[in-house]
Amino acid sequence: MGGRFDFGQSVSQTAKISFGDIPHDPLKQNVFASVLAEALCKDKSKAEIADMMRFLQILCSLMKSYMI
């Protein structure tokens, strides 16, 4: 991808995942989400985390439009 978050890390440095990497089992999804949240939020300020949460809310809304 190569885009940048406000966190200063490139997307490729933050996480290299594809839809195929997301487990189908809800328990495994929970573990995967926990690991990803740790990677994205560790050592970040509350403001940076809030910015990321707003971005993810927008992303989720846009992704839902593809399900219609």
Secondary structure as GFF3:
##gff-version 3
##sequence-region A 1 68
A	DSSP	alpha_helix	11	14	.	.	.	ID=ss1
A	DSSP	three_ten_helix	19	21	.	.	.	ID=ss2
A	DSSP	alpha_helix	26	41	.	.	.	ID=ss3
A	DSSP	alpha_helix	46	64	.	.	.	ID=ss4
A	DSSP	three_ten_helix	65	67	.	.	.	ID=ss5
###
